[in-house]
């Protein structure tokens, strides 16, 4: 685990929507540079930037045409280097997106692989040996190349799967993971990572990280072997580089593959989904953070705790406020509900990620048609809202030329107004991040112990070091007990501790959250021993 991750709070930037510095209607790298001071002031000290590589943009840049070239609409390779340098001057680390499982069908590797004549790229992708031999169990395309065979897809039609091999080949055209062709793919991807690390980035967020080896086993042992082969060589030369996976299986990603972090994503029916977006699978929304949802924290904890216990000594589970693939919380949650959700995210262990615009409560736009393969995701990818001026400060371009339309609602939030309003969501986020930075016990490593959690009951109480967090997202008022000698250092809503003998009775108001810190050695000892 990289030492700098201990106090890292990431800010995710969707580059085409963040800030347009040259007035062409689309965000760019210079625009990100111009807003680095804003990110630093907010308290974020690390960035994750979605793909900025050359691409035909059929999947918003996740269809890479050239891994070693910045897309012209974002700027140049030199702009990327300057972005890394300017971020580092402000103490901000930068992770960029890596897409290792597939490329664009317009990538030069694929063009060569599609040729009838055998060449060094023929096996860079997964092809069957005959146009009428399909690839059982996987999507594939045929009839669009000189080559006699069909090729496998990794996601959309425009994204042919790179060949890292099959765990157990059963057909003559299937390669094992240690076949020279598959080793060449592995080497080529390591070379891409090395290219950008040498230019100054601090690591990678790895897209669809578990998708490399085909017909892998339940433990993803083949895919894990590939990362265990690639990552140590990079760490040897770049010892502070960090890697976060889009895997959603921390044990496999961290303990198996060797990643520093793994995202805990809201897949339908899982623990995170039950916290914020239960509407995805339920007839009614019973999300834990909805005041009227009557949710159940145990749906989260029963899944999270085993994952956390398996990885707490080797890596970090990363909770996110949202991302470019996820509906913003404003889709269903009120401002107070979102504040409580963020209070939870920023006081839990691991390394948190804040999605651009979530700090001001940008809305999820359900009325937008798909853009660059976004579909339902397009509504979370709209331009950042900086002020009340033209295009809400995102761009000087004509509205018709914008990447996506800005929110035209009269109450559309913006950064300038939010910074002036002490009661805004922006200040809640800023205060929570500052609290996390100020106290080591609230950062990534410190052990998290559940003190009180019961099925379909409130509050949820958890402890980290000398701090106790009390969270009540419901409309109920209740009482609980904590050891005496704790003072409230942060609060949302009404929670107060009333001294009674050797303990304090907590009066926990509706929709409230508080952080209590032990103020005496006796209180710290009591906290260590305490289990309600």
Secondary structure, DSSP 8 states (H G I E B T S, - for coil): --GGGGG--EEEE-GGGT--SSSSSS--HHHHHHTHHHHHHHT--EEEE---EEE--SSTT-SEEEEEEE-TTT--HHHHHHHHHHHHHTT-EEEEEE--SB--TTSHHHHHHTSSS--TTTTSB-B-SSTT---TTS-EE-SSSSSSS-EEBSSSTT-BBB---BTT--STT--BTTSHHHHHHHHHHHHHHHHHHHHT--EEEETTTT-SSBT--TT-HHHHHHHHHHHHHHHHH-TT-EEEES-S-HIIIIIIT--SEEE----TTSHHHHHH-GGGTSSS---TTSTTS---HHHHHHHHHHHHHHHTTT-EEE-BS--TTS--GGGT--HHHHHHHHHHHHHSSS--EEETTGGGT----TT----TT-GGGGGG------SSSGGGGS-SS-GGGSSS----STT---HHHHHH-TTSHHHHHHHHHHHHHH-GGGSSSS-EEEEE--TT-S-EEEEETTEEEEEE-SS--EEEEEESSEEEEEEES-EEEEEETTEEEEEE-SSEEEEEEE-SHHHHHHHHH---
